Amino acid sequence: MNSIEEESFPDFTNLFLLAECACAGRPSSPPPCKKLCGPGLPSSSPPWKKLHGPWPPSSSLPYKKLRGPEAPPLIGWLEAHVRLKGTTPLCFGQKLLTQTDTEDNHNRLLIPKEMIRQIMLANVMTDEEKAKVRSGNEGLHVLVLDRMGRTWGLVFKYWESCNSHVLIGKWKRLVKENGLRANVDHVNLWAFRAGGPNGPLRFVVA
């Protein structure tokens, strides 16, 4: 009789292991080996318990240990733009970086007037913001997103002496963090409003 019973119940251990792995994301379900086979398998040390611990699995799943409870890091400025509920971004300038754009002692991005799309810039900025850009001292303080979605506090100004716009402030840190290279990397300047048409002005350098 024992030999007949053993032939009637083939060893499905590997199948149970695969089924358990497939169902590991369902804490409310009973172990697949018990659900499928009932008391037929020994309850003392079922295969799934050796690999996965007691049922149901604890809340500290492997992906939580690796990624933590918070949202994953930003992938790029477009994702940051979406999270900020930004308006449609407008590209108002672009440039191939020069040596002076990447040197620490200059600490600024120089954008000649011919490289600025004046219509785009006019469409996105208020008269008050335009006045600050052209003011001799203050300039327009603006938060800038880099290509990775990180935020930098910079100042957007117009230098009449060289007929150019500049971004100054923490520019050299932005250059280092993004590995920008002279005569190799191009940057595009985008502008949008965070939170809607009346929200604060934001720039993107990517």
N, C-alpha and C positions, 0 to 999 in steps of 0.2 A: 504493500500500500504506500509506503513512504516513497518508493521510487516512482510510482505513478503520480503522486502529488507533486514531486519535484519536476517531473516532465510537464505537468499541466501549468506550472507557474514559472515560465522562463525568467531569467535575470534581466530586469529592465533598469538596472541601476543607472547606466549611462543615460537612458532616456529620461529618468527622473531628474538627473542633474541638469540636463538641458532644459527641461520644463521649468525647473525651479529658477534657473537663471533668467528665463524669459518672463517669469512672473514676479521677479524680485521687486518690481516697482508697485506691487499691489499689496500693501501691508495688511489689508482686511481679509485677504484670501488665506485659507489654510494651506499648509505645505502641500505641494503637488503630489508628493509620494503618498501622503495620507488621503488626500482628496481622491486620487485615482484608485488606490489599492486598498484603502481601509486598513484593518489590522493585520493584513497579510505580511507586511514587512515588520521586522523587529523594531519596537519603539525605543529601545535603549540607546542606539547610536545610528539613526538613519543617515544616509550619505549626505543629505543637504545640511544636516546639523554640523557635521564635521567641517564643512567648507564655509558655512554662512552663519553659524551660531544659532541661538534660539529664535523661534518664530513667535510673533512677527519680527521682522528686522527692526533695529533701533533707528531713531531719526537721524543719527549721525552717519549718513550715507557718504561714500567716498568722495562724491563730487562736492559735497559741502565742506569737507576737510580741505580740499584743494582750492575751491573758489571762495569759500567763506559765505556768510549769510547775505552779503550785499550784492548789488547788481554787478555784472562783469564790467571790466574797464572799458572805456570808450574805444571804439575801433577807429574813429576818424571824425573830422569836423562835421560831416553830414549828419552823423548820429547825434552829435552835440546840438546841432541846429534843430533837429527834430525834437529833442528833449526840451529845448528852450522855447518850443512852439514859435519858431521864427517865421517871418514873412519870406516871400520868395527872394533868395539872395541875388544881388546884382553885381556882376563883375565890372568894376570901374577902373581897373588898372592892372598892368602886368609888366614884368621886367626880368631880364637876365641879370643875375647878381654880379656886381663888379667887386674888385678887390676891396675898395673902401666900404662897400656894404657889409662885408664880413669881418673887417678888422675891429678889434676891441676898442682901439683909441678913437674911432669915429662913432661907434655905437648908434648908428642910424641907418635907415633905409631911405635912399634918395630916389624919388620918382619924378623925373622931368615932366614938364607940363604936357609935352606931346605924347607921353605914355599914359596919361589920365584921360579916361572917357568922361568928358565934362558933363555930357547930358545925363549919363548914368548917375554920376555923383550928385548932380543937381536934383535928380528925381528922388533920391533917398534921404537927403539931408534937409533940415529945416533952415530957415534964414538965420536963426540964432546960432545954430551949429556952424554954418558957413562963416559967420562973423567971427566965431572963436577960432576957426582954422586960420583965418587971415589976421588975427590979432598978433601983435608983435611979441607978446610975452607968454600968455597963458597957453594958447593952443587948445585943441579939443581932446579932453581925456576920454579914452574909449577902451573897452575891453576887447581884446583880439583873440580869436581862436587860431591855434596853429593846425597843421594837417592832422595831428593826432587828437584834436579836440580839447587840448589843454588851453587854459585861459591866461592871458598876459595883459597887464595894465600898461598901455602905451599912450603916447600923445601924438595926435595927427596935426601937423602944422603946414603952413605955406611959407616958404622962404622966398621973399621977393628978390633978394640979392642974386639968387641963381635960378629964379623962375621955376621952382620945383616944389613939390610936396615932399614931406619927410615923415617917417614914423620914428620917434625917439623914445627914450625911457629904458625899458628892459630889453631893447632890441638885441643886444649882443648875447644875452642869455637865451633868447628864442633861437638865435642862429646856432648856438652850441648844442642846445637840446635837440634840434632837428637835423644837425649835421649838414647845414647848408654850405655849399661850396661856391667860391667865386668862379665865374666864367663857365660854370657847369649847370647850376640849378636856376630854373625860372621860378618866379613867384607870381601868383595872381592875387589881386586884392578884391575881396567881396564885401558887400555891406548888406545888412538886414536889420530888422527890428525884432527884438525878443518879446514874445508874448502878444504880438499883434501890431497893427499899423502905428499905434501911439506909444509903443514900448520903447525902451532905451536902445540906442544905436549900438550895433556890434559890427566888428570887422572880422574878416578871415584872411589870413596869410597862408596860402597853400600852393 
